[in-house]
Amino acid sequence: MKFHTFFVNSVRYSTLALCSLLALACALWLAAFGFGWTPAVLLAVSILLTLVGLRDLRQTRHAILRNYPILGHMRFWLEFIRPEIRQYFIEGDVEDGEPFTRAQRSVVYQRSKGEPDVRPFGTKLDVGAKGYEWINHSMQTTKIDSHDFRIWIGGRPGEPLEGVAPCTQPYNASVFNISAMSFGALSANAILALNQGAKMDGFAHDTGEGGISRYHREHGGDLIWEIGSGYFGCRNDDGSFNAERFASQARQPQVKMIEIKISQGAKPGHGGMLPGAKVTSEIAAARGIPIGQDCVSPSSHSAFSTPVELMHFIAQLRELSGGKPVGFKLCIGHIWEWFAIVKAMLETDITPDYIVVDGAEGGTGAAPIEFADHMGAPVQEGLHLVNNTLIGVNLRHRIKIGAAGKVINSFDLARMFALGADWCNSGRGFMMALGCIQAQVCHTGRCPTGIATQDALRERALVVPDKATRVAQYHANTLHALKELLQAAGLMHPDQLTPHHIVRRIDSSRIRLLSAVMPTIRFGAILDDLENQHSVYKLYWPLADAHSFSPREPSAEELQASPGIRPTIAGRPASAVQIAQELNRSRSPHPEPVSALMPEQARSFNPATTGPSQVPPSWKGSGADARAAATAREREPGE
C-alpha cells in the first residue's frame, strides 16, 4: 500500500520534478562548459515550467492543478480543443452534428462557393429511421422559368387589404431572406457582406434589434427593421419608444418592412444586456444610446401591455412609416397569449401584415443553456398553430407568415411552406455562407472567421466583396434547388406546397402524410364550431382575453354555448375552466432571498482566502450579514 501511494504521488509530481532536475542539469552544464544555445534555451524553458508548477501548487482555484502541477494544464488544453477534434475527426456526416451536421454545413459551403453540390452513390440517411421525411414526386412534372420565387406582403399595389389602417406600400419579397442578426453581435464586415449579398440577389436583410447601422445602409440592400423591447434607433433617453425618431428612419426607402420582436427562438422571454465596455461609438450611434454605458434589452415591451394595445401599436407604426408593412416575430409560448392576440385582431379589425414564427431551435443569439434546450415551442408546432388559428378565424388571407429555425436547404424550405409558411428566414445558414465554421464561440468575441466579433484584427479576415458574392450565391443556388424540387412534384410555386406533399415515417412499418399527422383546420371553424375542434383550441381559446395576456375563466354564457369546455369528472382531460383555475391559483408568499452572490456574468466575485480549506468570513453569517458584506464590497474604492 505504501509503495502504491509513493508511485501515485510520484506520477502526480513527476512533471514538476523533471522540470526542476532539467533546470539544475542545464545550469550545471552552462557552468561547466560555458554558454551554448541549446542548454540556455532548455534552462529558460525548464525554469519557466518549474515556476508554473510552483504556482499551480499554491493557487486555490483548480484542484487538478494542485494535484498535477504542469501536467494538469494538458487537461484544460484538451478540453479547449475538444469541439474542434470532435467536429473534424469524430463527427459523422449526417449524425451527431451540433447543431448542424457536416452534411448540412457542406451544402451551404458548396452552394455559396458555386461548387457542385451533387452526391454520388446514393443517400447517407437511414430512410427506414423513425421521423425520416420525403416529398412525393409527380409523373407529370412542370417547368418553372425562374427560381426567384416572390410574394407580396401587405396586400398588392393599388389593392390594400381590408381592415383598419391597412398597408399602402406592400413589399415584393423573396421567399428566402436573412434572419435577424444585429450589428454588435455581428461584425461590421459581416453586416456589409450580408447586405451587399442581399442587394446582389434581391432579397431582404433583417437588421436584428440592434438598430440600423451605417453598415446596413452602405450597399442599399432591402432592410427589415426589427424593433425590440429596447427600441434601439427609436428610443427616448429612458428607453421608451420615440415616435419621431422611428418615423425619420422608417420612412427611408431602404427600409421595406417593420418587425416588432416580441420574442425570439434562442431565448424567448429573456432580456439581455450589452456591457458598457462593448458599447462602442458605432454601436451607440446605431442604437441611440450613450457610449460606454450598459445597454439593457428588457424582457417585455413598454409600448404595449395588452393584445389590443399591441394592435394599436402596429397601426401606429404603419402610419408613422408611411404605410409600410408592419408585423411581429414571436416564438410560441403560452397558447392563450397567442389566442389573445388573435382575439385582439378580431375586436379591433387591425391585423399585422405578417407574423414571423421563430422556433426554439433558432440560435444565432447566445442564450442560457436551459433557454436554448427547453424554452419555447419548436418551429413545426409553432408554425402549425399560427397557420391553423388564422385559418380558423378567417384572417389567414390578410396575414403572411414567415418561419425561422434551422432552415438550411431547399427541403427545409419546402417543409416550412407545406406547414403554412409563405417565406423563410435563415440566420446561421447565411452565417455559414459568410464562412462560419460552427466554432460556437459567438458570445466570446473570439470568432475565428471574423463574423461574430468586434475585434478589428479578427474582423479584417472577412473580405466583404468575396463573402457578399457567397451570400448571394447561397441564396440563388438554394432557391434553384427548391425550383427543381417543385418541378419534380409537379408544382409551379412554393405556395402550392401542402402537408399532403410531405410523407413521414412513423416506425419501420408505418408512414403517414404530414396532413394526417398535423391536419389543417377548416376555415372559420374556431368561430362557428369550437367544441368539435382539437382540444388545443377547445381548451385554450376560451381562456384568451383580448385585453390581457393573462388567462381568464370562461363566462357562464360561454359555458352554456360550448358544453365541451365545462368542467369534467376526475380522470378525464382538464377543461378550460379547470385550466384557468389552476393558472390563476394564488401562490403562497415566498421567503426573502438571502444569498449575496451574483452570477459570474454579472460581476466577478473572488473573495480572498488564506488557504484552500478556509471559507470567506462574509459567507458564515446570516443572510442579512451576507448582504451587508456585499454592499460594503461594492462601496470599496477602486472596484
ZAMARGU-4260 file (C-alpha; in steps of 0.2 Angstrom, whole numbers, plus 5000, padded with zeros to 4 digits):
<rodrens>
0) 5000/5000/5000 | 5014/5012/5004 | 5023/5008/4988 | 5006/5011/4978 | 5004/5028/4987
5) 5023/5033/4983 | 5020/5028/4965 | 5004/5038/4963 | 5012/5053/4971 | 5027/5051/4960
10) 5017/5052/4945 | 5007/5067/4951 | 5023/5077/4954 | 5034/5069/4942 | 5032/5083/4928
15) 5037/5096/4941 | 5052/5086/4947 | 5058/5083/4930 | 5057/5101/4925 | 5067/5106/4941
20) 5080/5092/4938 | 5082/5098/4920 | 5084/5116/4925 | 5098/5111/4938 | 5106/5100/4925
25) 5106/5114/4912 | 5113/5126/4924 | 5127/5114/4929 | 5131/5111/4911 | 5132/5130/4907
30) 5143/5132/4922 | 5155/5118/4917 | 5156/5121/4898 | 5151/5139/4895 | 5137/5146/4885
35) 5128/5136/4872 | 5111/5140/4864 | 5103/5123/4867 | 5106/5122/4886 | 5102/5140/4888
40) 5085/5138/4879 | 5082/5122/4889 | 5086/5131/4905 | 5074/5145/4901 | 5060/5133/4897
45) 5063/5122/4912 | 5064/5137/4924 | 5048/5144/4917 | 5039/5127/4918 | 5045/5125/4936
50) 5038/5142/4941 | 5022/5137/4933 | 5022/5121/4943 | 5026/5130/4959 | 5012/5142/4955
55) 5000/5128/4952 | 5004/5121/4970 | 5000/5137/4978 | 4984/5143/4968 | 4967/5138/4976
60) 4956/5139/4961 | 4959/5122/4952 | 4961/5107/4962 | 4968/5097/4947 | 4982/5109/4945
65) 4987/5107/4964 | 4987/5088/4962 | 4995/5088/4945 | 5006/5104/4943 | 5011/5107/4925
70) 5003/5091/4919 | 4986/5097/4924 | 4986/5111/4911 | 4986/5097/4897 | 4968/5093/4903
75) 4962/5111/4901 | 4971/5112/4884 | 4962/5096/4878 | 4946/5102/4884 | 4948/5118/4875
80) 4951/5110/4858 | 4938/5096/4861 | 4924/5103/4850 | 4936/5105/4835 | 4943/5087/4837
85) 4925/5081/4838 | 4920/5091/4823 | 4935/5087/4812 | 4939/5069/4816 | 4925/5061/4825
90) 4908/5068/4820 | 4899/5058/4806 | 4892/5066/4790 | 4874/5065/4794 | 4873/5062/4813
95) 4880/5069/4829 | 4881/5087/4822 | 4879/5100/4835 | 4868/5110/4830 | 4871/5106/4811
100) 4879/5091/4804 | 4894/5091/4792 | 4882/5087/4778 | 4871/5102/4781 | 4887/5113/4783
105) 4895/5106/4767 | 4880/5110/4756 | 4880/5128/4762 | 4898/5130/4758 | 4896/5122/4741
110) 4882/5132/4736 | 4889/5148/4742 | 4905/5145/4733 | 4896/5140/4717 | 4904/5122/4718
115) 4894/5106/4713 | 4883/5100/4727 | 4878/5083/4719 | 4882/5067/4729 | 4887/5051/4721
120) 4882/5033/4727 | 4865/5037/4735 | 4859/5045/4751 | 4868/5043/4768 | 4852/5045/4778
125) 4843/5030/4785 | 4827/5030/4775 | 4820/5017/4787 | 4823/5028/4803 | 4808/5035/4813
130) 4805/5053/4808 | 4813/5052/4790 | 4803/5063/4778 | 4802/5065/4759 | 4792/5074/4746
135) 4781/5064/4734 | 4785/5067/4716 | 4774/5068/4701 | 4774/5058/4684 | 4768/5075/4676
140) 4782/5086/4680 | 4782/5105/4677 | 4795/5118/4670 | 4797/5134/4680 | 4806/5148/4671
145) 4814/5156/4687 | 4820/5151/4704 | 4816/5169/4710 | 4800/5165/4719 | 4792/5180/4727
150) 4777/5185/4737 | 4768/5201/4741 | 4767/5206/4759 | 4754/5219/4765 | 4742/5217/4750
155) 4746/5221/4732 | 4750/5238/4724 | 4733/5248/4722 | 4724/5234/4732 | 4725/5237/4750
160) 4719/5223/4762 | 4703/5226/4772 | 4704/5231/4790 | 4708/5247/4800 | 4724/5257/4794
165) 4729/5245/4780 | 4747/5244/4772 | 4749/5256/4757 | 4767/5251/4752 | 4767/5232/4750
170) 4783/5224/4748 | 4788/5211/4735 | 4798/5199/4745 | 4809/5184/4741 | 4803/5168/4749
175) 4821/5166/4757 | 4828/5180/4767 | 4842/5184/4780 | 4835/5182/4798 | 4838/5195/4812
180) 4856/5197/4817 | 4861/5214/4825 | 4877/5224/4822 | 4886/5222/4838 | 4883/5203/4838
185) 4890/5203/4821 | 4905/5212/4815 | 4904/5227/4803 | 4911/5217/4789 | 4899/5203/4791
190) 4884/5216/4790 | 4892/5224/4775 | 4894/5207/4766 | 4876/5201/4771 | 4868/5217/4765
195) 4878/5218/4749 | 4874/5200/4745 | 4855/5204/4748 | 4857/5218/4736 | 4865/5207/4723
200) 4852/5194/4723 | 4837/5204/4728 | 4831/5198/4745 | 4829/5206/4762 | 4841/5208/4776
205) 4833/5209/4794 | 4843/5221/4805 | 4840/5212/4821 | 4835/5223/4836 | 4852/5232/4837
210) 4846/5246/4825 | 4851/5252/4808 | 4870/5255/4807 | 4879/5264/4794 | 4885/5247/4788
215) 4867/5242/4784 | 4865/5257/4773 | 4881/5257/4764 | 4876/5245/4750 | 4857/5249/4749
220) 4851/5231/4751 | 4832/5229/4757 | 4830/5231/4776 | 4818/5224/4788 | 4820/5235/4803
225) 4817/5225/4819 | 4811/5234/4834 | 4814/5225/4850 | 4810/5230/4868 | 4824/5242/4869
230) 4818/5252/4854 | 4835/5254/4848 | 4836/5268/4835 | 4819/5275/4840 | 4820/5277/4859
235) 4820/5291/4872 | 4833/5293/4885 | 4823/5282/4897 | 4822/5268/4885 | 4804/5271/4880
240) 4798/5272/4862 | 4800/5288/4852 | 4788/5291/4838 | 4798/5305/4829 | 4814/5295/4829
245) 4805/5280/4822 | 4797/5289/4808 | 4813/5298/4802 | 4821/5281/4799 | 4806/5270/4795
250) 4802/5282/4780 | 4819/5279/4772 | 4817/5270/4755 | 4829/5256/4760 | 4818/5251/4775
255) 4805/5240/4767 | 4796/5232/4782 | 4795/5234/4801 | 4796/5220/4813 | 4791/5220/4831
260) 4801/5207/4841 | 4790/5200/4854 | 4801/5185/4857 | 4815/5175/4848 | 4818/5157/4847
265) 4835/5157/4855 | 4829/5164/4872 | 4811/5168/4872 | 4805/5178/4887 | 4823/5183/4891
270) 4830/5200/4890 | 4848/5205/4888 | 4862/5217/4892 | 4877/5223/4882 | 4890/5228/4894
275) 4896/5246/4893 | 4913/5241/4889 | 4907/5234/4872 | 4896/5249/4868 | 4907/5257/4855
280) 4904/5274/4847 | 4897/5265/4831 | 4886/5253/4841 | 4880/5268/4852 | 4876/5278/4836
285) 4866/5263/4828 | 4856/5260/4844 | 4854/5278/4850 | 4862/5275/4867 | 4877/5283/4877
290) 4894/5277/4873 | 4902/5266/4887 | 4885/5263/4896 | 4877/5246/4899 | 4863/5243/4886
295) 4848/5234/4893 | 4835/5225/4882 | 4820/5222/4893 | 4811/5205/4893 | 4795/5214/4888
300) 4789/5229/4879 | 4784/5246/4887 | 4774/5252/4872 | 4760/5240/4875 | 4754/5229/4889
305) 4739/5220/4882 | 4735/5212/4865 | 4723/5226/4860 | 4737/5239/4864 | 4749/5228/4853
310) 4736/5230/4838 | 4735/5249/4841 | 4754/5250/4841 | 4755/5240/4825 | 4743/5253/4817
315) 4753/5267/4824 | 4770/5261/4817 | 4761/5258/4800 | 4755/5276/4800 | 4772/5283/4805
320) 4781/5273/4792 | 4771/5279/4778 | 4760/5264/4776 | 4774/5251/4775 | 4771/5233/4781
325) 4772/5230/4799 | 4772/5213/4808 | 4779/5205/4823 | 4790/5190/4827 | 4787/5178/4841
330) 4791/5161/4847 | 4775/5152/4853 | 4774/5150/4872 | 4758/5151/4882 | 4744/5146/4869
335) 4731/5158/4877 | 4743/5173/4874 | 4744/5169/4856 | 4725/5167/4855 | 4723/5183/4865
340) 4732/5192/4851 | 4721/5184/4838 | 4705/5190/4848 | 4713/5207/4848 | 4714/5207/4829
345) 4696/5202/4828 | 4690/5215/4840 | 4700/5230/4833 | 4700/5224/4815 | 4718/5229/4815
350) 4729/5215/4808 | 4748/5214/4806 | 4754/5212/4788 | 4764/5197/4793 | 4770/5186/4808
355) 4787/5178/4809 | 4786/5162/4819 | 4803/5159/4827 | 4806/5141/4833 | 4815/5136/4849
360) 4829/5128/4838 | 4834/5145/4832 | 4850/5151/4839 | 4861/5165/4832 | 4860/5174/4848
365) 4869/5166/4863 | 4857/5160/4876 | 4857/5152/4894 | 4858/5133/4891 | 4841/5130/4899
370) 4833/5143/4887 | 4842/5135/4872 | 4837/5117/4876 | 4820/5119/4885 | 4811/5135/4882
375) 4798/5139/4869 | 4789/5129/4855 | 4799/5122/4840 | 4795/5130/4824 | 4785/5115/4817
380) 4772/5116/4832 | 4773/5135/4832 | 4770/5137/4813 | 4756/5124/4813 | 4747/5133/4827
385) 4748/5150/4820 | 4743/5145/4802 | 4728/5135/4809 | 4722/5148/4821 | 4722/5162/4807
390) 4713/5150/4796 | 4701/5145/4810 | 4696/5164/4812 | 4696/5169/4794 | 4711/5180/4794
395) 4724/5170/4785 | 4721/5179/4769 | 4726/5196/4777 | 4742/5190/4785 | 4758/5182/4778
400) 4768/5170/4789 | 4787/5169/4789 | 4796/5155/4798 | 4814/5153/4805 | 4823/5139/4814
405) 4837/5128/4807 | 4832/5132/4789 | 4847/5127/4778 | 4842/5118/4762 | 4828/5118/4750
410) 4819/5103/4758 | 4819/5113/4774 | 4811/5127/4764 | 4798/5115/4756 | 4793/5108/4773
415) 4790/5125/4780 | 4780/5130/4766 | 4770/5114/4767 | 4766/5118/4786 | 4759/5135/4781
420) 4774/5147/4779 | 4774/5160/4765 | 4793/5163/4766 | 4808/5158/4777 | 4822/5166/4786
425) 4839/5159/4790 | 4852/5166/4801 | 4865/5153/4804 | 4864/5147/4785 | 4869/5164/4779
430) 4882/5165/4793 | 4890/5149/4786 | 4889/5157/4768 | 4900/5170/4776 | 4912/5157/4781
435) 4906/5152/4799 | 4914/5135/4804 | 4902/5132/4819 | 4916/5135/4831 | 4902/5140/4844
440) 4912/5154/4852 | 4900/5168/4845 | 4897/5175/4863 | 4916/5177/4867 | 4921/5189/4854
445) 4934/5177/4848 | 4926/5171/4832 | 4939/5164/4821 | 4931/5169/4805 | 4928/5187/4809
450) 4909/5186/4809 | 4903/5187/4827 | 4916/5199/4834 | 4920/5217/4836 | 4939/5213/4836
455) 4946/5224/4822 | 4960/5212/4818 | 4949/5196/4818 | 4936/5206/4808 | 4949/5210/4795
460) 4950/5192/4789 | 4932/5193/4782 | 4934/5201/4765 | 4917/5209/4760 | 4917/5208/4741
465) 4921/5189/4742 | 4909/5185/4756 | 4895/5195/4748 | 4896/5185/4732 | 4895/5169/4743
470) 4879/5176/4752 | 4871/5179/4735 | 4876/5163/4728 | 4870/5153/4743 | 4853/5161/4741
475) 4852/5159/4722 | 4858/5141/4722 | 4846/5136/4737 | 4831/5143/4728 | 4837/5134/4712
480) 4837/5118/4721 | 4819/5122/4728 | 4814/5125/4710 | 4820/5108/4705 | 4810/5100/4720
485) 4794/5109/4714 | 4796/5104/4696 | 4798/5086/4702 | 4782/5087/4712 | 4773/5094/4698
490) 4771/5112/4706 | 4774/5129/4700 | 4777/5139/4716 | 4781/5136/4734 | 4763/5142/4739
495) 4756/5126/4731 | 4765/5115/4744 | 4754/5107/4757 | 4755/5094/4771 | 4749/5082/4758
500) 4765/5083/4749 | 4776/5078/4763 | 4777/5060/4770 | 4784/5055/4787 | 4790/5038/4793
505) 4781/5034/4810 | 4791/5017/4813 | 4798/5003/4802 | 4782/4998/4795 | 4771/5014/4795
510) 4771/5030/4786 | 4759/5045/4787 | 4756/5060/4776 | 4760/5076/4786 | 4742/5081/4783
515) 4737/5066/4794 | 4749/5070/4807 | 4746/5088/4808 | 4729/5092/4800 | 4724/5109/4793
520) 4708/5116/4802 | 4693/5121/4792 | 4691/5140/4788 | 4681/5149/4802 | 4680/5133/4812
525) 4686/5141/4828 | 4672/5154/4827 | 4657/5143/4822 | 4662/5125/4828 | 4674/5127/4843
530) 4668/5112/4853 | 4672/5100/4839 | 4690/5106/4836 | 4706/5099/4843 | 4707/5101/4862
535) 4721/5114/4860 | 4708/5126/4853 | 4693/5120/4863 | 4703/5122/4880 | 4713/5137/4877
540) 4703/5149/4866 | 4690/5152/4880 | 4705/5157/4891 | 4711/5171/4880 | 4707/5189/4883
545) 4710/5202/4870 | 4713/5215/4884 | 4725/5205/4894 | 4739/5192/4891 | 4733/5183/4907
550) 4721/5169/4906 | 4703/5171/4911 | 4689/5159/4916 | 4675/5157/4903 | 4659/5166/4907
555) 4643/5157/4911 | 4637/5161/4893 | 4652/5153/4885 | 4649/5138/4896 | 4631/5137/4891
560) 4636/5139/4872 | 4650/5127/4872 | 4647/5111/4883 | 4664/5105/4878 | 4673/5117/4889
565) 4664/5113/4905 | 4672/5105/4920 | 4674/5086/4918 | 4675/5072/4931 | 4691/5065/4938
570) 4701/5055/4926 | 4695/5065/4910 | 4706/5078/4902 | 4706/5095/4910 | 4693/5108/4904
575) 4696/5126/4900 | 4688/5130/4917 | 4700/5119/4927 | 4715/5125/4917 | 4710/5143/4920
580) 4708/5140/4939 | 4725/5131/4940 | 4734/5145/4931 | 4726/5159/4941 | 4728/5150/4958
585) 4736/5161/4971 | 4753/5157/4977 | 4760/5156/4994 | 4772/5171/4999 | 4790/5166/4996
590) 4804/5170/5009 | 4815/5184/5006 | 4831/5180/4996 | 4847/5179/5007 | 4861/5175/4995
595) 4873/5189/4991 | 4882/5180/4977 | 4880/5186/4960 | 4882/5176/4944 | 4899/5177/4936
600) 4892/5185/4920 | 4886/5200/4931 | 4901/5203/4942 | 4917/5194/4947 | 4916/5188/4965
605) 4933/5181/4971 | 4935/5184/4989 | 4952/5182/4996 | 4957/5167/5007 | 4972/5162/5015
610) 4970/5143/5012 | 4960/5131/5001 | 4950/5125/5016 | 4945/5142/5023 | 4928/5150/5020
615) 4927/5169/5017 | 4921/5176/5034 | 4906/5185/5024 | 4899/5168/5020 | 4897/5162/5038
620) 4884/5174/5044 | 4866/5176/5041 | 4858/5182/5025 | 4857/5200/5032 | 4876/5199/5036
625) 4880/5192/5019 | 4870/5207/5010 | 4879/5219/5021 | 4896/5212/5017 | 4891/5213/4998
630) 4886/5231/5000 | 4902/5235/5009 | 4912/5227/4995 | 4903/5236/4981 | 4907/5253/4990
635) 4926/5249/4991 | 4936/5261/4981 | 4945/5255/4965 | 4932/5242/4960
</rodrens>
